[in-house]
Amino acid sequence: MNYKVLSTKILDPESKKELNHSFYQYSEKDFIKIIPTDYYLSEIVCDSLIFTSQNAVQIFLKNSESKKYKSKKIFCVGDNTKSLLRKNKFRVENCFNDSSSLAKFITKNNKSDKFLYLCGKNRLKNIEEILSNNNVDLIVEELYETKLLYEKVNCMYDFILFYSPSGVESFIKNNFIEKSICFCIGNTTASALKALTDKIVIAKKPTIRQLIKQVNNFIN
């Protein structure tokens, strides 16, 4: 059987090579666009940084002030985020599969630190809520906003790959899930779909490689 697969994000060539193309008709579209905001890093005093997305890291690294934070401890979500930070010689203290686990760890182990959370405008507020409820000092700096593109597709897909709650929101504006099986990069993305379908498969780790591995394993 030749399965129709849609990625709600345009993947890099290396990631696309991971798909077993002998079984798939593959399509891809960007359903969101990342737009950097005006932000300032030069005068922020903190002990540790928090990142929950690669988008935030990529924008942060383009800022010349980012070098001043190389000695800071960093807590992040996702192996890809961790790899990008370490590749650029930043000090990753701990990496987690989801933001709630990160926040709960901090409240138990690093409660006295002052944290700088570098993130997007469109985000879940669970880190802020958990840290605030436990009296952890937190500064939030928004590095980007997410524009929903509301792309429309013209056929039904067997498998749809989702990478963020924003991607889900953008897709369902003009399209239907119906009988498609939804592959999600993490629990937060899956939560955005639970009211619409129970046909959800979650990557074992929040990376694109693991997500594609789940797709390949599904038909074997």
C-alpha positions in Angstrom: 0.0 0.0 0.0 1.2 3.5 -0.8 0.3 5.8 2.1 -0.3 9.5 1.6 1.8 11.4 4.2 1.6 15.2 4.9 4.2 17.0 7.0 2.9 20.3 8.4 6.4 21.6 8.3 8.9 21.6 5.4 11.7 19.3 6.5 15.4 19.5 5.7 16.8 17.0 3.2 18.4 14.8 5.8 15.1 14.4 7.7 13.3 13.5 4.5 15.8 10.8 3.8 14.7 9.0 7.0 11.2 8.3 5.5 10.8 5.0 3.8 9.7 6.5 0.5 8.9 3.2 -1.1 5.7 3.1 1.1 4.7 6.8 0.9 3.5 9.6 -1.3 5.0 12.4 0.7 3.8 16.1 0.7 4.8 19.0 2.9 3.7 22.5 3.6 4.6 25.1 6.3 1.5 25.8 8.3 3.2 28.4 10.5 5.9 31.1 10.1 8.3 32.3 12.8 8.7 36.0 13.0 11.5 37.4 15.3 10.5 40.3 17.7 12.4 43.2 19.0 14.0 42.1 22.3 16.9 42.9 24.5 19.4 40.7 26.3 22.2 43.1 27.4 20.8 44.1 30.9 19.1 40.9 32.1 20.6 39.5 35.3 20.0 35.8 35.8 21.6 32.5 37.0 20.1 30.1 34.4 18.3 30.1 31.1 15.2 28.1 29.9 14.6 27.1 26.3 11.6 25.0 25.1 12.1 25.3 21.3 14.8 25.3 18.7 13.2 28.5 17.2 14.1 30.4 20.3 17.6 29.1 20.3 18.2 29.9 16.7 17.0 33.5 17.2 19.0 33.8 20.4 22.2 32.7 18.7 21.9 35.4 16.1 22.0 38.1 18.8 25.6 39.3 19.6 24.7 39.5 23.3 24.1 35.8 23.5 27.8 35.2 24.1 27.5 36.8 27.5 25.4 33.9 28.6 27.9 31.0 27.9 28.6 30.5 31.6 24.9 30.2 32.5 23.3 26.9 33.2 20.6 26.0 30.6 17.5 23.9 31.1 15.8 22.9 27.8 13.2 20.7 26.2 14.1 18.3 23.4 17.3 16.6 22.2 17.5 18.8 19.1 17.4 21.9 21.2 20.1 20.5 23.5 22.3 19.6 20.5 22.0 23.0 19.0 23.0 24.7 22.2 26.0 22.4 22.9 27.1 22.7 19.3 27.5 26.4 20.0 29.4 25.8 23.3 26.6 26.6 25.7 26.2 24.8 29.0 23.2 22.5 29.0 22.5 21.4 32.6 19.5 19.3 31.9 17.2 18.3 29.0 13.6 17.1 29.3 10.9 15.7 27.1 8.3 18.3 28.0 8.1 21.7 29.7 6.1 20.5 32.7 8.8 18.0 33.6 11.4 20.8 33.3 9.5 23.2 35.5 8.8 20.5 38.2 12.5 19.6 38.2 13.5 23.2 38.8 11.1 23.6 41.7 12.7 20.6 43.4 16.4 21.1 42.5 17.1 24.8 41.5 14.5 26.8 43.3 16.9 29.5 44.5 18.1 30.3 40.9 16.9 33.3 39.0 15.7 32.1 35.6 15.4 33.8 32.2 12.9 32.0 29.9 13.5 32.7 26.2 10.5 31.8 24.3 7.8 32.7 21.7 4.7 34.7 22.3 2.4 31.8 21.4 3.1 29.3 24.2 1.6 27.3 26.9 2.0 29.0 30.3 2.7 25.9 32.3 6.3 26.8 33.0 5.3 30.3 34.3 2.4 28.9 36.4 4.5 26.1 38.0 7.4 28.3 38.8 5.2 31.2 40.0 3.3 28.8 42.3 6.6 27.7 43.8 8.0 31.2 44.2 10.8 30.7 41.7 12.2 34.0 40.3 11.5 34.1 36.5 11.9 36.6 33.8 10.2 36.0 30.5 11.6 37.4 27.2 9.6 36.8 24.0 12.0 36.3 21.0 9.4 35.5 18.3 5.8 35.3 17.4 4.2 32.5 15.4 2.0 33.4 12.4 -0.6 30.9 11.5 -0.7 30.4 7.7 -3.9 28.5 7.4 -2.9 26.5 4.4 -5.5 24.3 2.7 -4.9 20.8 1.4 -6.8 19.3 -1.5 -6.9 15.6 -0.5 -7.2 13.3 2.5 -4.0 11.9 4.0 -3.4 8.6 5.8 -0.7 10.1 8.0 -0.3 13.8 9.1 2.8 14.9 11.0 2.4 17.7 13.6 5.2 19.6 15.3 3.5 22.1 17.6 0.1 23.1 18.9 0.2 26.2 16.6 0.7 23.9 13.6 -2.4 21.9 14.7 -4.4 25.1 15.1 -3.4 26.4 11.7 -4.2 23.0 10.0 -7.7 22.5 11.4 -8.8 26.1 10.4 -9.3 25.0 6.8 -8.9 21.2 6.9 -10.3 18.1 8.5 -8.6 15.3 10.4 -11.3 12.7 9.7 -9.7 9.2 9.5 -6.0 10.4 9.3 -3.6 9.1 11.8 -1.8 12.0 13.5 1.9 11.7 14.4 2.9 14.2 17.0 6.4 15.3 18.1 5.4 15.5 21.8 2.6 15.4 24.4 1.9 19.1 24.2 1.2 18.9 20.4 -0.9 15.7 21.0 -3.0 17.5 23.6 -4.1 20.0 20.9 -5.6 17.1 18.9 -7.3 15.1 21.6 -10.6 16.8 21.2 -10.6 16.0 17.5 -9.3 12.4 17.2 -8.1 9.4 19.1 -5.8 8.3 16.3 -2.7 9.9 17.7 0.9 8.5 17.8 3.5 10.4 19.9 7.2 10.3 19.2 9.2 8.5 22.0 11.4 11.6 22.1 10.5 15.1 20.9 12.7 15.1 17.8 11.9 15.0 14.1 14.0 11.9 13.7 12.0 10.0 16.3 8.8 11.2 14.8 9.7 9.8 11.4 10.9 6.6 13.1 7.4 6.2 14.5 5.9 6.7 11.1 8.2 4.0 9.6 7.6 1.6 12.5 3.8 2.0 12.2 3.6 0.1 8.9 6.1 -2.6 9.8 
